[in-house]
Every structure is written in structure tokens, then in C-alpha cells.
């Protein structure tokens, strides 16, 4: 399946409440970043457990998605607000492990999509969190 990644961002939701919400999108022009995001989006599209979300009109998440679709929220701001909601869920449960959250805006020849992926920590991956110019940047 061919698709275009328009934007992507990576946030860190920590179990100790020390979340690192990135202030910069991933550099999808970088081959490494592009391949990382592409691999996860492809896996999501092929995986039978990947789920399409449908929110009620009263849902706060629905409101965020609609505001983003209408260009009332920029991608970074949208991702921050969404991760703040996810963070509340993760921090409120001992059963939900901390993780990186990858959010990607992508499209194929027919549709535009938003992917929200919870990437649980495993030993073979690492993330880089830099604090440059008073901004958090996750890579």
C-alpha cells in the first residue's frame, strides 16, 4: 500500500508523571525517521488488531480531531492536547505501561488518516529527548 506521511510527532508518556511532549515534529525527510514512521503505519494498516476509531460528537477527542481537520489546531498543538488526555489515562492506571506515543497524519490515494500509536518500551528501541532552546524534542 502506497501512502504519504504528511507529518509525525513522537511524545514520551512516563509512568512517573514526567511526560516529554515534543515541540518539534519528526523530520520525515530524514530517511531513518521516514522508515520508522512508515514501518509502524504499515504494520497498523495490516494488523488485524489495528482499530479504526469512531467517536461520538460529544467526545472531547472528536472535538480535537475536528478542530485539526478544520485547521483550527496546528498538528503540534493537536498532538499535545491528545497526549495530555492519554497521559491522564496512563497515569491513572497501574495496568497501562508508560510508552512513546507516535502520532502521524498520512494519506493514500483516496483518504486522509490520523494514526495514534502507543509504542510500549522494549529493549531494542530507544528514543532521544533533547532539550534545545528551551524546547523538548523527541526523536
C-alpha positions in Angstrom: 0.0 0.0 0.0 1.4 3.4 -1.0 0.8 6.3 1.2 2.3 9.7 2.0 3.3 10.8 5.5 2.4 14.4 5.9 3.6 14.9 9.5 4.5 12.9 12.5 5.5 13.6 16.1 6.7 11.5 19.0 5.8 12.1 22.6 7.0 10.3 25.8 4.4 9.4 28.4 6.4 8.4 31.5 5.0 6.4 34.4 6.5 8.8 36.9 4.4 11.7 35.5 7.4 13.2 33.8 6.0 13.4 30.3 8.1 14.8 27.5 5.7 16.3 24.9 7.8 17.2 21.8 7.8 20.7 20.5 9.0 19.6 17.1 7.6 17.2 14.5 9.8 14.3 13.4 11.9 15.1 10.4 10.2 12.8 7.9 12.6 14.0 5.2 15.2 12.0 7.1 15.3 8.5 5.7 15.7 7.0 9.2 12.6 8.8 10.6 10.6 8.2 7.5 11.3 4.5 7.6 10.5 4.3 11.3 7.1 6.0 10.9 6.3 4.2 7.6 7.1 0.8 9.2 4.7 1.4 12.1 1.9 2.8 10.0 2.2 -0.1 7.6 2.1 -2.6 10.5 -1.0 -0.8 11.8 -2.8 -1.0 8.5 -2.1 -4.7 8.1 -2.5 -5.8 11.7 -5.9 -7.3 12.5 -5.9 -5.7 15.9 -5.4 -2.2 14.5 -8.6 -0.4 15.2 -10.4 2.4 13.4 -11.8 4.8 16.0 -15.3 6.3 15.8 -16.0 9.0 18.4 -19.4 10.4 19.4 -19.9 14.0 18.6 -19.9 14.9 22.3 -16.4 13.3 22.8 -13.5 15.6 23.7 -11.3 13.6 21.3 -13.8 14.1 18.5 -13.7 17.8 19.1 -9.9 17.8 18.9 -9.9 15.8 15.6 -12.5 18.0 14.0 -10.6 21.2 15.1 -7.4 19.7 13.5 -9.3 18.7 10.3 -10.6 22.3 10.0 -7.1 23.8 10.6 -8.3 25.3 13.8 -5.5 23.5 15.6 -2.0 23.0 14.3 -0.6 19.5 14.3 1.7 20.0 17.3 -1.0 21.6 19.4 -3.4 18.9 18.4 -0.9 16.2 19.4 -0.2 17.9 22.7 -3.8 18.1 23.7 -4.4 14.5 22.7 -1.4 13.2 24.6 -2.5 15.2 27.7 -5.7 13.2 27.6 -3.8 9.9 27.0 -1.4 10.8 29.8 -4.3 11.1 32.3 -5.4 7.6 31.4 -1.9 6.1 31.6 -1.1 7.8 34.9 -4.4 6.8 36.3 -3.9 3.1 35.9 -1.3 0.7 37.2 -2.1 -1.7 34.4 -1.2 0.6 31.5 2.5 0.8 31.0 4.3 4.0 30.0 5.2 4.4 26.4 6.1 6.6 23.5 3.1 7.9 21.5 3.6 8.3 17.8 1.0 10.4 16.0 1.0 10.6 12.2 -1.0 12.4 9.6 -0.9 10.3 6.4 -2.9 9.7 3.3 -3.3 7.2 0.5 -4.7 7.9 -2.9 -8.3 8.1 -1.5 -8.3 9.0 2.2 -6.5 11.0 4.9 -5.8 9.4 8.2 -4.6 10.1 11.7 -2.7 7.3 13.4 -2.2 7.3 17.1 0.2 4.5 18.1 1.2 3.6 21.7 4.7 2.2 21.4 5.4 0.2 24.6 9.0 0.2 25.6 11.1 -2.8 24.6 14.8 -3.4 24.8 15.7 -2.9 21.1 14.3 0.6 20.7 15.3 3.9 22.3 14.1 7.5 22.0 16.2 10.6 22.2 14.8 13.5 24.1 16.8 16.7 23.7 16.2 20.0 25.5 17.3 22.6 23.0 16.4 26.3 23.0 14.1 25.6 26.0 12.1 23.2 23.8 11.6 19.4 24.2 12.4 17.5 21.1 11.7 13.7 20.8 13.4 11.7 18.1 
